[in-house]
Amino acid sequence: MQAYMRAKEAGPSSPPSPEPELPSTMNYLFLKECVEQSPVAPFQQQWLDAMLARVPHRLRQGPGRQELLEDICKEVSETYLRVMTKHRGEILDFSCPWHDSFVQSRKEMQKNLHILHPVMKNVLDICYSTFSHLLLIDLSDCRYCRPVDCESLKNKVAVECKRVEDRLMKSWFPKVIHLLTSKDTVQKVKPKKLDSFYNCASMLLSNQLKALVERSVVAFVSLFDPLNISKLPLFKMDLIFDDEKMDFYPNFRDLEEAVLEIANLISNTMQRVQTVQAWLAEGNISVVDAKLPDHVQMWAQTTLRNAVRINLDGPAKHFQSYVDSYDWLVDGTAQSQVETLMEEEHSFDEYTKVMERFRALSQEISGLPSLIHFDMVQLDCEELKQGLANKANTLSEIIVGNCFCQYIRNISPQNEHSIIIYSPFYGIRDRALKVPETTEDMMEMITYTGQVKTKGIEELNNRITEAQHRMNYLMDVHIFDAEHLELNATVLLWPQNIYPIFDQSDEVMEEAKQKGQQELQVRREKLLLELEKVGRRMEEFAQCSELDMMQQYASDVRTVQKRIQDTEESIVFINKEEALYKWDQTSYPEVEVIKESIEPYQKLFNLVLKWQRTRKRWMDGSFLDLNGESIELEVEEYFREIYKMQKFFQQKQNKAEQEKEKIAGLKSKPKEEEDKQESATILICTSVVEQVKEFKVVFTSY
């Protein structure tokens, strides 16, 4: 600026132009000077309000948006004042030449400005024709369908987004790739600029995909706009009664998370579109950045969360009305009242009053509306109503079934008392004459008969006497029908008819005792025969040597063990019967010997069978499912177990041979090798050990 001023002062001054003499010119200059010297009018607030009214509402929402709007308004005001101020030539700085650098920079920009390439316009046309009227998911008509479950809607959105993405990848993406990789396009771009050209194309695709995803998310969020209730999705919710509790299904948290998850599903769509370089390289997994901007994602989540919570206020208040009115019915208060009522003594009218109160409460609950409609929720209350009504009916039935019936049995008309006395007499007769099925039943019957002869008859005589007094009184004030007279006569004659029944019962018990003793003796003999058969079958396991029959051997061992278990149960039963008959207890030590002898065979056969199955799974199964470290540990474990079993049976065979030598009086020759014939079980162990070793060698080679 100083250089400019010095040049201006040093240069020849031009002669002043003659002042115009025409009046019109003089007036114009005068008016121009007045306008230039007049103060600049400030920026009007109504102008700023008019401009802000054109900004969409969604762009004003979100963190930091208000501060951004204030900064923009301030910048607009400053720009207005700067434009309205007259600029003079004195403030221009011409000390540094800039035109050449400007032209050179423009040429460099034109060389790398791939966005102006004709094919970019074609790509943009394809994107516009494909995306301009497309949404990844359109739920604007969801409300007009029946109320939808939040999980069902989430699954529907996931399927639809996947379907749209697949359709675009099969139709739109091939067209774009064809344009960008065609021979005509590649030839027009210098080889060293090709990567930059494709980066520009990827950025173009990124902007288009981001716009598509953002437009779809914004469309979904707009459904929850309070001013757009006609498009708001209608969710199905239930009030349930589960485990004595009232609750929502799904609960508020699940519904909110489902709505947010739908927005996430939409924003995560079109995230696997490859870049041109990745598509050409095939092995490259680089994708176009179509991720939704963080501020849009945050705005969508915040808006959806606030909208869902606002729309759930109505269901929450309706649920609270149930809690306020009927929580005492399920929190234990009503149950405690009923239990207290049962423990106390009350009149029949008092019991009836409480019972009718619960029945009226059940009818009141059943009359409540089943479906409640809110802006975003259709609330089904039927399950909760049924649960609360059933709870009230249950409490009423407790009073009727336990308290009321007990009171009726104590102070009911005479026929009720006669039935209570009449039934025990029939019970004594039927039980005394019943043939006992077991010895235990017989002993119980003998004890029962003795108690009835002493205490039972005396108690029943007292009750009959009391009933007779009541009957004599009631016959004076009440007319009995023929059925009741016959019933009472039968009750009064029971004492003289019960003693012959006791004599018949003694005869039945004696016959049952003799029969039971005979059956016990037969059971003893059958048990000895069974033990002998099981012992022979157990000895046959020592001859089992076929590896292909391991499954059959294991099954045979389980069968023998089941027979041993049945034998033990028979021994318990026999000893119990012997105790009842006061016989000497019999013992069967053979059972423990057989159990100890068969256990090694069971362990061996199951171990070999498990090895065969595991080896077959390793050899014939999927190679990708194999884990080298796990297989190595399992092989070592099998080897150790089989080796232990081999040593066990060898020691057992040596011990058996030593015992035979002792019995036969033979002396073993020291330091002399003799060919011993190994048992079948040792041969099995040896064969499996060799198989494990071979498998280890084969596995190690891989």
C-alpha positions in Angstrom: 0.0 0.0 0.0 2.9 2.4 0.8 4.6 1.6 -2.5 1.3 2.3 -4.3 0.9 5.6 -2.6 4.5 6.7 -3.4 4.0 5.7 -7.0 0.8 7.7 -7.1 2.5 10.8 -5.6 5.6 10.5 -7.9 3.6 10.1 -11.1 2.4 13.1 -13.2 -0.8 14.4 -12.0 -3.5 14.7 -14.5 -5.1 18.0 -15.0 -8.4 18.4 -13.3 -11.4 17.8 -15.4 -13.6 20.8 -16.0 -16.7 20.9 -14.0 -19.8 20.2 -15.9 -21.9 23.2 -16.4 -25.1 21.4 -17.1 -27.6 21.6 -14.2 -28.6 17.9 -14.5 -24.9 16.8 -14.2 -24.4 19.0 -11.2 -27.5 17.7 -9.5 -26.4 14.1 -10.1 -23.0 14.7 -8.6 -24.5 16.4 -5.7 -26.9 13.6 -5.0 -24.2 11.0 -5.5 -22.0 12.7 -2.9 -24.9 12.9 -0.5 -25.7 9.2 -0.9 -22.0 8.2 -0.4 -21.7 10.3 2.7 -25.0 9.1 4.3 -24.7 6.4 7.0 -25.2 2.7 6.0 -28.6 1.3 7.1 -28.2 -1.5 9.6 -29.1 -5.1 8.7 -32.8 -5.5 9.6 -33.8 -8.4 11.9 -36.8 -9.3 9.7 -34.4 -9.9 6.8 -32.5 -12.4 9.0 -35.8 -14.1 10.2 -36.9 -14.5 6.6 -33.6 -16.2 5.7 -33.8 -18.5 8.8 -37.3 -19.5 7.8 -35.9 -21.1 4.7 -33.6 -23.4 6.6 -35.2 -26.9 7.1 -36.1 -27.7 10.7 -34.0 -30.9 10.8 -30.9 -28.9 10.1 -31.4 -26.8 13.2 -31.6 -29.8 15.5 -28.6 -31.5 17.0 -25.6 -30.6 19.2 -23.8 -27.4 18.3 -26.4 -26.4 15.7 -27.7 -23.3 17.6 -24.1 -21.9 18.0 -23.5 -22.6 14.3 -26.6 -20.6 13.3 -25.6 -17.7 15.5 -22.1 -17.6 13.8 -23.7 -17.7 10.3 -26.1 -14.8 11.2 -23.2 -12.8 12.5 -21.2 -13.5 9.3 -24.2 -12.5 7.1 -24.5 -9.1 9.0 -20.8 -8.4 8.6 -20.9 -9.3 4.9 -23.8 -6.9 4.4 -22.0 -4.0 6.0 -18.8 -4.8 4.1 -20.7 -4.8 0.8 -22.6 -1.6 1.5 -19.4 0.2 2.3 -17.8 2.0 -0.6 -14.3 0.7 -1.5 -11.6 3.1 -2.7 -8.7 2.5 -4.8 -6.3 3.5 -2.0 -6.9 0.3 -0.1 -5.9 -2.0 -2.9 -2.4 -3.6 -2.8 -0.7 -4.0 -6.1 2.8 -4.4 -4.7 2.9 -8.2 -5.4 2.0 -9.6 -8.9 -0.6 -12.4 -8.6 -2.0 -12.9 -12.1 0.7 -15.3 -13.2 0.4 -17.5 -10.1 -3.3 -17.5 -10.4 -3.2 -18.7 -14.1 -0.7 -21.4 -13.2 -2.7 -22.6 -10.2 -5.8 -22.7 -12.4 -4.0 -24.9 -15.0 -2.8 -27.3 -12.3 -6.3 -27.6 -11.0 -7.7 -28.3 -14.4 -5.2 -31.1 -14.9 -6.3 -32.9 -11.7 -10.0 -31.9 -11.8 -11.3 -35.3 -12.7 -14.8 -34.4 -11.7 -15.2 -32.6 -15.0 -14.5 -35.8 -16.9 -17.5 -36.6 -19.1 -17.8 -40.1 -17.6 -18.3 -38.5 -14.1 -21.4 -36.8 -15.4 -22.7 -40.2 -16.7 -22.0 -41.8 -13.4 -23.8 -39.0 -11.6 -26.8 -39.4 -14.0 -27.0 -43.1 -13.2 -26.8 -42.4 -9.5 -29.4 -39.7 -9.8 -31.8 -41.9 -11.9 -31.3 -44.8 -9.4 -31.2 -43.0 -6.1 -33.3 -39.9 -6.6 -36.7 -41.5 -5.7 -35.3 -44.5 -3.8 -35.4 -45.2 0.0 -33.6 -48.1 1.5 -36.8 -48.9 3.5 -40.1 -47.1 3.3 -42.2 -47.5 6.4 -44.6 -44.6 5.7 -47.5 -47.1 5.2 -46.6 -49.2 8.2 -49.3 -47.6 10.4 -52.1 -48.5 8.0 -51.3 -52.2 8.5 -52.1 -54.1 11.7 -50.0 -53.2 14.8 -46.6 -54.7 14.5 -44.3 -56.3 17.0 -41.0 -54.5 17.4 -38.9 -57.6 16.8 -41.0 -58.4 13.7 -40.5 -54.9 12.3 -36.8 -55.1 13.0 -36.5 -58.4 11.1 -38.6 -57.0 8.2 -36.3 -53.9 8.0 -33.2 -56.1 8.0 -34.5 -58.3 5.2 -35.7 -55.4 3.1 -32.4 -53.5 3.5 -30.5 -56.6 2.5 -32.8 -57.1 -0.5 -32.4 -53.5 -1.7 -28.7 -53.6 -1.2 -28.4 -56.9 -3.2 -30.6 -55.4 -6.0 -28.4 -52.3 -6.3 -25.2 -54.3 -6.3 -26.6 -56.4 -9.2 -28.0 -53.5 -11.2 -26.6 -50.1 -10.3 -23.0 -51.1 -9.4 -22.2 -53.1 -12.6 -23.3 -50.1 -14.7 -21.0 -47.8 -12.8 -18.1 -50.2 -12.9 -18.6 -50.6 -16.7 -18.5 -46.9 -17.3 -15.4 -46.3 -15.2 -13.4 -49.3 -16.5 -14.4 -49.2 -20.1 -11.7 -48.9 -22.7 -12.8 -45.5 -23.9 -12.7 -44.1 -20.4 -9.3 -45.5 -19.5 -7.7 -44.4 -22.7 -8.7 -40.8 -22.1 -6.9 -40.7 -18.7 -3.2 -40.7 -18.3 -1.8 -43.9 -16.7 -0.2 -41.9 -13.8 -3.5 -40.1 -13.2 -5.6 -43.3 -13.3 -5.4 -43.9 -9.5 -6.4 -40.3 -8.8 -9.2 -40.6 -11.3 -10.6 -43.7 -9.6 -10.2 -41.9 -6.2 -12.3 -39.1 -7.5 -14.9 -41.6 -8.8 -15.0 -43.3 -5.3 -15.5 -40.0 -3.7 -18.4 -39.3 -6.0 -19.9 -42.7 -5.2 -19.3 -42.1 -1.5 -21.2 -38.8 -1.6 -24.1 -40.4 -3.5 -24.3 -43.4 -1.2 -24.1 -41.2 1.9 -26.9 -39.0 0.6 -29.0 -42.2 0.0 -28.4 -43.5 3.4 -28.9 -40.2 5.1 -32.1 -39.6 3.2 -33.4 -43.0 4.2 -32.5 -42.5 7.9 -34.0 -39.0 7.8 -37.2 -40.5 6.3 -37.4 -43.1 9.0 -36.8 -40.5 11.7 -39.4 -38.2 10.2 -42.0 -40.9 10.9 -41.7 -40.1 14.6 -42.2 -36.3 14.1 -44.9 -35.1 16.5 -46.5 -33.2 13.6 -46.6 -36.3 11.4 -48.7 -38.7 13.6 -50.4 -40.2 10.6 -47.2 -41.8 9.5 -46.1 -42.9 13.0 -45.6 -46.7 13.2 -48.0 -48.5 15.5 -46.3 -51.0 17.8 -48.0 -53.8 19.6 -47.5 -54.1 23.3 -49.1 -56.3 26.0 -49.7 -55.9 29.6 -48.9 -59.3 31.1 -49.3 -61.0 34.5 -46.3 -63.2 35.0 -45.0 -64.7 38.3 -47.4 -62.6 40.3 -46.2 -59.4 38.7 -47.7 -56.9 36.3 -45.4 -55.8 33.5 -45.1 -54.7 29.8 -44.1 -57.0 27.0 -42.0 -56.0 25.4 -40.7 -53.5 28.0 -39.9 -49.9 27.2 -36.2 -50.5 27.0 -36.7 -53.3 24.4 -39.0 -51.2 22.3 -36.6 -48.2 22.4 -33.6 -50.4 21.5 -35.6 -52.0 18.7 -36.4 -48.6 17.1 -32.7 -47.5 17.4 -31.6 -50.8 16.0 -33.8 -50.2 12.9 -32.1 -46.9 12.4 -28.7 -48.6 12.7 -29.8 -51.3 10.2 -30.6 -48.6 7.7 -27.4 -46.7 8.3 -25.4 -49.9 8.0 -26.8 -50.6 4.5 -24.6 -50.1 1.4 -21.4 -50.4 3.4 -19.8 -53.1 1.3 -19.6 -51.3 -2.1 -16.1 -51.8 -3.4 -13.9 -49.1 -4.7 -12.9 -49.3 -8.4 -9.4 -50.3 -7.5 -10.7 -53.0 -5.2 -13.0 -54.3 -7.9 -10.1 -54.4 -10.4 -7.7 -56.0 -7.9 -10.3 -58.6 -6.8 -8.3 -59.5 -3.7 -8.5 -56.0 -2.3 -11.3 -55.5 0.2 -11.4 -51.7 0.2 -14.9 -50.3 0.2 -16.4 -46.9 -0.6 -17.0 -44.8 2.5 -20.8 -44.7 2.8 -20.9 -44.3 6.6 -23.4 -41.9 7.9 -21.9 -38.7 9.4 -21.5 -38.8 13.2 -23.6 -35.7 13.7 -26.5 -37.2 11.6 -26.2 -40.5 13.5 -26.3 -38.7 16.8 -29.2 -36.5 15.7 -31.2 -39.6 14.6 -30.6 -41.5 17.8 -31.4 -38.5 20.0 -34.6 -37.7 18.1 -35.8 -41.3 18.0 -35.0 -41.8 21.7 -36.9 -38.7 22.7 -39.8 -39.5 20.4 -40.2 -43.0 21.8 -40.1 -41.9 25.4 -42.6 -39.2 24.8 -45.0 -41.6 23.1 -44.6 -44.1 25.9 -45.9 -41.7 28.5 -49.5 -42.7 27.8 -49.0 -46.5 28.2 -47.0 -45.8 31.3 -49.8 -43.8 32.9 -52.3 -46.5 31.9 -50.2 -49.2 33.5 -49.8 -47.0 36.6 -53.6 -46.9 36.9 -53.6 -50.7 37.1 -50.8 -50.6 39.7 -52.6 -48.0 41.8 -55.9 -50.0 41.8 -54.9 -53.6 41.9 -51.3 -53.9 43.2 -52.6 -54.9 46.6 -54.1 -57.9 44.9 -50.7 -59.3 43.8 -48.2 -57.9 46.3 -49.3 -60.3 49.1 -51.7 -58.0 50.9 -54.9 -59.8 49.7 -53.3 -63.2 50.4 -52.4 -62.1 53.9 -56.0 -60.8 54.5 -57.4 -64.2 53.5 -54.9 -66.1 55.6 -55.8 -63.9 58.6 -59.5 -64.5 58.0 -58.9 -68.3 57.9 -57.0 -68.3 61.2 -59.8 -66.3 63.0 -63.4 -67.4 63.8 -66.1 -65.5 62.0 -69.8 -65.9 61.3 -71.1 -67.2 58.0 -72.2 -63.7 57.0 -68.7 -62.3 57.4 -67.2 -65.1 55.3 -69.9 -64.4 52.6 -69.2 -60.7 52.7 -65.4 -61.2 52.0 -66.2 -63.8 49.3 -68.6 -61.5 47.4 -66.1 -58.6 47.6 -63.5 -60.7 45.6 -66.1 -61.8 43.1 -67.2 -58.2 42.5 -63.5 -57.2 42.0 -63.1 -60.0 39.5 -66.1 -58.8 37.5 -64.9 -55.2 37.7 -61.5 -56.2 36.2 -63.1 -58.3 33.5 -65.2 -55.3 32.4 -62.2 -53.1 31.8 -61.3 -52.4 28.1 -59.0 -54.9 26.5 -57.4 -52.7 23.8 -56.1 -49.2 24.5 -54.9 -47.1 21.5 -52.2 -44.6 21.8 -50.3 -42.6 19.1 -47.5 -45.2 18.8 -48.7 -48.1 20.8 -51.7 -50.4 20.7 -51.8 -51.8 24.3 -53.4 -55.2 24.8 -54.5 -55.6 28.4 -56.4 -58.9 28.0 -53.7 -61.1 29.6 -53.3 -58.8 32.6 -57.0 -58.6 33.0 -57.4 -62.4 33.0 -54.5 -62.8 35.4 -55.9 -60.3 37.9 -59.4 -61.7 37.6 -58.2 -65.2 38.1 -56.2 -64.0 41.1 -59.4 -62.5 42.7 -61.4 -65.7 41.9 -58.6 -67.9 43.4 -58.7 -65.9 46.7 -62.5 -66.3 46.7 -62.3 -70.0 46.1 -59.8 -70.4 49.0 -62.3 -68.9 51.3 -65.1 -71.1 49.9 -63.0 -74.3 49.8 -61.1 -74.1 53.1 -62.9 -71.8 55.5 -66.5 -72.0 54.4 -66.5 -75.7 54.0 -64.8 -76.2 57.3 -67.4 -74.1 59.0 -70.2 -76.1 57.2 -68.7 -79.4 58.5 -68.9 -78.1 62.0 -72.4 -76.5 62.2 -74.3 -77.8 59.1 -77.7 -79.5 59.3 -77.9 -83.1 60.8 -77.4 -85.0 57.5 -74.0 -83.4 57.0 -72.9 -84.6 60.5 -74.3 -88.1 59.7 -72.2 -88.3 56.5 -69.1 -87.4 58.5 -69.8 -90.2 61.0 -71.1 -92.6 58.3 -68.0 -92.5 56.1 -65.5 -93.6 58.8 -67.5 -96.7 59.5 -67.5 -97.7 55.8 -63.8 -96.9 55.8 -63.1 -99.2 58.7 -65.1 -102.0 57.1 -63.5 -101.7 53.7 -60.0 -101.5 55.1 -60.4 -104.3 57.6 -61.7 -106.7 54.9 -59.2 -105.7 52.2 -56.7 -108.4 51.3 -53.2 -106.9 51.8 -51.0 -107.0 48.7 -47.7 -106.9 50.5 -46.3 -107.9 53.9 -45.9 -104.3 54.8 -49.6 -103.7 54.1 -50.4 -106.7 56.2 -48.5 -105.4 59.2 -50.0 -102.0 58.9 -53.5 -103.6 58.7 -52.8 -105.5 61.9 -51.7 -102.3 63.7 -54.6 -100.4 62.3 -57.2 -103.0 63.4 -55.7 -102.9 67.0 -56.0 -99.2 67.2 -59.5 -99.1 65.9 -60.6 -101.8 68.4 -59.3 -99.6 71.3 -59.5 -95.9 70.5 -61.3 -95.7 67.1 -64.6 -97.3 68.2 -64.7 -95.2 71.4 -64.3 -92.0 69.4 -67.0 -93.0 66.9 -69.4 -94.0 69.7 -69.0 -90.5 71.2 -69.7 -88.9 67.8 -72.7 -91.1 67.3 -74.1 -90.2 70.7 -73.6 -86.5 69.8 -75.3 -87.0 66.4 -78.2 -88.9 68.1 -78.8 -86.0 70.4 -78.8 -83.6 67.4 -81.0 -85.9 65.4 -83.5 -86.1 68.3 -83.6 -82.3 68.4 -83.9 -81.9 64.7 -86.7 -84.4 64.4 -88.8 -82.1 66.5 -88.1 -79.1 64.3 -87.4 -80.5 60.9 -89.0 -83.1 58.7 -86.5 -85.7 57.5 -87.0 -87.4 54.1 -86.7 -91.2 53.7 -83.1 -91.0 52.5 -82.0 -89.1 55.6 -83.9 -91.4 58.0 -82.2 -94.5 56.4 -78.8 -92.8 56.6 -79.2 -92.0 60.3 -80.5 -95.4 61.1 -77.5 -97.0 59.4 -75.1 -94.8 61.5 -76.8 -95.7 64.8 -76.6 -99.5 64.1 -72.9 -99.4 63.0 -71.4 -100.3 66.5 -73.2 -103.7 66.7 -72.3 -104.5 63.1 -68.6 -103.7 63.2 -67.3 -106.5 65.5 -68.0 -109.4 63.2 -66.0 -107.5 60.6 -63.0 -107.6 62.9 -63.2 -111.4 63.1 -63.3 -111.7 59.3 -60.3 -109.4 59.2 -58.2 -111.7 61.5 -58.9 -114.6 59.2 -57.8 -112.6 56.1 -54.6 -111.5 57.8 -53.6 -115.1 58.8 -54.1 -116.3 55.2 -52.1 -113.4 53.8 -49.3 -114.1 56.3 -48.9 -117.8 55.2 -49.0 -116.8 51.6 -46.4 -114.1 52.1 -43.9 -116.5 53.8 -44.2 -119.0 51.0 -43.5 -116.3 48.4 -40.5 -115.0 50.4 -38.9 -118.5 50.3 -39.4 -118.7 46.6 -37.8 -115.3 46.1 -34.7 -116.5 48.1 -34.2 -119.5 45.8 -34.7 -117.4 42.6 -32.1 -114.9 43.9 -29.5 -117.6 44.3 -30.1 -118.9 40.8 -29.8 -115.4 39.4 -26.5 -114.7 41.2 -25.1 -117.9 39.8 -26.1 -116.9 36.2 -24.7 -113.4 36.6 -21.4 -114.8 37.9 -21.0 -117.1 34.9 -21.9 -114.3 32.5 -19.4 -112.0 34.1 -16.6 -114.7 33.7 -17.4 -114.7 29.9 -16.2 -111.1 29.6 -12.6 -112.4 30.1 -12.9 -114.1 26.7 -14.0 -111.0 24.8 -11.2 -110.1 22.4 -12.9 -108.8 19.2 -12.3 -105.0 18.7 -15.2 -104.8 16.2 -17.6 -105.9 18.9 -16.8 -103.3 21.5 -20.2 -101.7 21.3 -21.8 -105.1 21.9 -19.5 -105.8 24.8 -20.3 -102.5 26.4 -24.0 -103.1 25.9 -23.6 -106.6 27.5 -21.8 -105.1 30.5 -24.6 -102.6 31.0 -27.1 -105.4 30.8 -25.3 -107.4 33.5 -25.0 -104.3 35.7 -28.7 -103.8 35.3 -29.3 -107.4 36.4 -26.9 -106.8 39.4 -28.9 -103.7 40.3 -32.2 -105.6 40.1 -30.6 -108.3 42.3 -29.6 -105.7 44.9 -33.1 -104.4 45.0 -34.4 -108.0 45.4 -32.0 -108.4 48.3 -33.2 -105.2 50.0 -36.8 -106.4 49.5 -36.0 -109.9 50.9 -34.3 -108.5 54.0 -37.2 -106.1 54.6 -39.6 -109.0 54.4 -37.4 -111.1 56.7 -37.5 -108.2 59.2 -41.2 -108.0 59.0 -41.6 -111.8 59.6 -38.8 -111.6 62.2 -36.6 -114.1 60.4 -32.8 -114.1 60.4 -31.3 -111.7 57.8 -29.6 -113.4 54.9 -26.5 -111.9 53.2 -25.2 -112.3 49.7 -21.5 -111.4 49.5 -21.3 -112.7 46.0 -22.9 -109.4 44.8 -20.0 -107.2 45.9 -17.5 -109.7 44.3 -19.3 -109.6 41.0 -19.6 -105.8 41.1 -15.9 -105.4 41.8 -15.0 -107.9 39.0 -17.2 -106.4 36.3 -16.1 -102.8 36.9 -12.7 -103.1 35.0 -14.4 -104.7 32.0 -17.0 -101.9 31.9 -14.2 -99.3 32.1 -12.1 -101.1 29.4 -14.9 -101.6 26.9 -16.3 -98.1 27.2 -12.8 -96.6 26.9 -12.0 -98.7 23.8 -15.4 -97.8 22.3 -14.8 -94.1 23.0 -11.4 -94.3 21.4 -12.8 -96.0 18.3 -15.5 -93.4 17.9 -13.1 -90.5 18.5 -10.6 -91.9 16.0 -13.3 -92.3 13.4 -14.4 -88.8 13.9 -10.9 -87.5 13.5 -10.1 -89.6 10.5 -13.4 -89.3 8.6 -14.7 -85.9 9.8 -14.0 -82.4 8.5 -10.4 -81.5 8.5 -11.1 -77.8 9.2 -12.8 -78.7 12.5 -9.7 -80.4 13.9 -7.6 -78.8 16.6 -4.1 -80.0 16.8 -3.4 -79.2 20.4 -6.7 -80.7 21.6 -6.2 -83.9 19.6 -2.6 -84.3 20.9 -3.9 -84.0 24.5 -6.8 -86.4 24.0 -4.4 -89.0 22.3 -2.1 -88.8 25.3 -5.0 -89.2 27.7 -6.2 -92.3 25.8 -2.7 -93.7 25.7 -2.3 -93.3 29.5 -5.8 -94.8 30.3 -5.3 -97.8 28.0 -1.8 -98.4 29.3 -3.1 -98.3 32.9 -5.8 -100.9 32.0 -3.2 -103.1 30.3 -1.0 -103.0 33.4 -4.1 -103.7 35.6 -5.1 -106.8 33.7 -1.5 -108.1 33.5 -1.2 -107.8 37.2 -4.5 -109.5 37.6 -3.4 -112.3 35.3 -0.1 -112.7 37.2 -1.8 -112.8 40.5 -4.3 -115.4 39.3 -1.4 -117.6 38.0 0.4 -117.2 41.3 -2.6 -118.3 43.2 -3.0 -121.3 40.9 0.6 -122.3 41.5 0.2 -122.0 45.2 -2.9 -124.2 45.1 -1.2 -126.8 42.8 2.0 -126.7 44.9 4.2 -125.7 41.9 7.3 -123.6 42.3 8.2 -120.9 39.8 11.6 -121.1 38.1 13.5 -117.9 38.7 15.1 -116.0 35.8 13.5 -118.2 33.2 11.5 -116.8 30.4 8.3 -118.8 29.7 5.8 -118.2 27.0 2.6 -117.1 28.7 -0.6 -117.0 26.9 -2.0 -113.5 27.5 -5.8 -113.1 28.3 -8.2 -111.7 25.8 -8.5 -108.4 27.7 -4.7 -107.9 27.6 -4.7 -108.5 23.9 -7.4 -105.9 23.5 -5.3 -103.4 25.5 -2.2 -104.2 23.5 -4.0 -103.8 20.2 -5.5 -100.4 21.2 -2.1 -99.2 22.5 -0.6 -100.0 19.1 -3.4 -98.2 17.4 -2.9 -95.1 19.5 0.9 -95.2 18.8 0.3 -95.5 15.1 -2.2 -92.6 15.2 0.3 -90.5 17.1 2.9 -91.2 14.4 0.5 -90.4 11.6 -0.7 -87.2 13.3 2.8 -86.0 14.1 3.8 -86.4 10.4 1.0 -84.0 9.4 
